[in-house]
Amino acid sequence: MAHSLIAMIVWLAAIHLNVLLLLLASLLLFTSTHAALLILGFLLILMAVPLNNNSKLGQAFARYVGKYVPGYFPMTLHIEDAKAFDPNKAFVFAVEPHSVFPLGSLSLLSITGLMPLAKTRGLVSSAVFYTPFLRQIATWSGLTSATKKNFVNYLESGHSCIIIPGGVHEVIHMNHEFEVAFLKQRHGFVQVAIETGCPLVPVFCFGQRNVFRWWKPEGKLYLQIARTLRFAPLLFWGAFGYFF
């Protein structure tokens, strides 16, 4: 449990760490401008440093997270026919819903060892790769920007791809009473699967919306901001008010 707790904190702390550092920099502007600029400069450097999939530190981090994070949540993976997954073939996993945090889709990554596939990539919003700390963690964990070019290239190279078709719209329309799957006019992932000849695997995550409590604004302005940023800003917290 200690390892699971540490792995979960490190894995999920990136977003909150950015918020805390920005708040600290804002406060220091009134007392120590030099320190505030150092913090902002550090964050800018992390945004610009080239990402390295083959980093030894990153691979060690991914192995640690993949080994212990699944033990934090009472997660059960049901596979209808495990023998159908040829390790030498690429698959398209269409996962629903997104919820606050798509833990179900991330559990399919090869770093967890829950799926009988050695090469997987999770397709996520490009906004992730402009966020300090989060972009490094995402890269090391096996995530990549959700562009059609990346999607096709990884499938053709033998990597199975995990995608949440509803994306940010599911977070925008999310509510506390039931799960939301936003699939209207979302046919691109089916087209890519057909064009590349990769089997399409539907996945549904039950109970995922109960993992975190959350609050988000409402209205057209929030909708426009979320569409522009390609992610939906919201507050979320877990047990005892923590972020995990």
N, C-alpha and C positions, 0 to 999 in steps of 0.2 A: 504493500500500500504506500509506503514512503516513496519508492521509486515512481509509482504511478502518479502520486501527487506532484512530485517534482517535475516529471515529464509534462504533465498537463499544464502546470503553471508556466513553464518555459515556452510551451507550444502556443498557449493562448494569450500570453502577456504582451505580445508585440503591439497590438492596437492600443492598449491601455498605457503602455510605457510611452508611446508617442504623445498621447494626450497629456500625461503627467509632465513630460519634458517641455512641451509647449506652454503649459500653465506655469511651470517654474521659470521659463525664459521670460514670460510676460510679467511675472512678479519682480524678477531681477532687473527688468528695464528701469525700474524706479530707484533701485539701490546700487546695482552694479551692471552697467551697460556692457562692460567687457565680458563678464561671465555669461550674460544673456546671449551675446553674439557668438561666444564659443559654443554654447549649446545648439544654437541654430545652425552654425557652421558644421558641427558634427553631424546633425541630421541631414544636411544637404550633401555631405560627403557620402553618407550611407545610401542616399538616393542615387548617387552618380557612380559609385564603385561597381565595376562590371561583375555580373553574376557568374558563378562558376559551379556547374553541375558536378564536377569531379573533385571538388574540394575535400581533402581528407577530414578536416574538421566538420564540414557539412555532412559527409557520409556517416561519420561517427554520431553526430547529432540525430540524423534520420534513423539510424539503427536503434538508438536509445529510445527515441520517441515511439517508433513503430513497435518496439518490444513492450513498452510499459503503458502507453496511453490507452490501448483497448481494455486494460484491466481496471481503469478508473470508473468507466460506465458499465452498467449491467447490459452489455450489448450482445445480441445473439444474431448470427448470420445464418440464414436458411438458403441453401442452394438446391434448386429443384433437381439438377443433374450435374454433379461435379465432374463426371467423366466426359461431359460434352465440351469442356474447356481444354482445347488442344494448346499446350504451352508454346507451340511453335506458330500459333495463329493469333492475329489481333482481333479484338472485340470492341464494340461500342457499347458502353454502359450508360443508359439513359436513366438518371436517378431523380426521383421525386420524393418529397418536396425539398425546397431549400431550407425552410425554417430559419431560425435565428442564425444558427451555425450548422453547416452541412456535415455533421459528424458521420452520418451514414455513408455518404459518398467517399469521405476520406478514409473510412475503414477498408475500402476496396483497394487502396494503394498497395503496391508490392511491399512497402516498408513494414506493413503490419503482418504480412504472411498469412492473412486469413483467406486469400484467394489463391487458387492453384495456377497463378500466372506470375512470371518473374519480371516482366517489363510492363509497367503501367504509367500513365500520365493523367493527372487531373487537370481539366480545363477550367480556369477561373477568370474572373474579371481582370482586365488589364490594369485596373486601379490598384490591385494588390502589388504590382511590380513598380509602383511609384511611391510606396510607403516604406520608410526606413524600418529595419528589423524584420517586418513582415515579408518583404520581398526576398530576403535571404532565407528565412525559414521556409517559405513556400517553395523556393527553388530546390533547396536541399531535400524537401519532403516529396518531391516528384510532381510539382504543379507547374503549369505553364499558362501563358496568356491564351484566352479562348478566341483565337482567330481561326478562320477557315484554313489558312495556310499551315498553321501549326497542327491543326486537327488532321489534315490530310497527310502531312509529312510524317507525323508520328505513327499514324496507322500504316503507312507504306513502309516504314522502317521496322514494323513488327511490334510496336507498342500498343497495347490496349488503351483506349481513351475513356475517361469518366467525365460525363458532362451532365449538368443540371439544366435542361432546356428552358425552364421557367426563369432562371436567373434572378436578376434584381427585381423583376416584376412580382415575383412570389413574396419577396420581403416587403415590398410596398403594400401589397394587398393582404398581408398576413394578419390574422386575428387570433384572439385567445380561445375561441370556441371550437374551431375545426381547422384541418390542414387545407392549404390552398395550393393547387397545381395549375400554373398558368401556361397552358399548352396551345392556346389559340394562335394560329398562324406560325407556330414554331415547328417547321418541317425541315429545316436545314440539316439537322443532325441525321434525319432519316435519309435524305438525299446523299449525304457524305457516306453513310454506311453502304448504300446501294452502289455508289460509284466506285468505292474501294473494295467492294466484295467482302466486307467484314460483317459478321453476324451482329444483330442488334439485340442487346439484352436489357429488358425492362427491369428496373429495381424500384421498390417502394420502401420507404423508411417509416415504420409505425412507431408512434410515441416520441418522435424526435422533437416535436414542439413543446414537450413538457420538460426538456432538459434545462432550459433557461427561462427565467422571467424577463420581461422586456417592456420597453415603452418607446413609442415612436410618434412623431408629429403626424398630423393629418392635413389634407387639403392639397390644392393644385400646386402651390409653391413647393411643398415637400416632394411631390411627384416630379416636378421639373428639375429640382436639385438632384434627386436620385438618378434621373435619366442622364443628366449632364455628367455627373461624377462616375456613373456606371457602378455605383453601389449605393445602398440605402443607409444613411446614418441613423443610428438608433442607440439607445441605452439598453444594455443587457447585463444580467447578473445571475449568479448561481446561489448555492447554499450559503447562508449567513451573509449575503450581499457581496460575496467575492465574484471574480470574473470567471472562475472555473467551477 
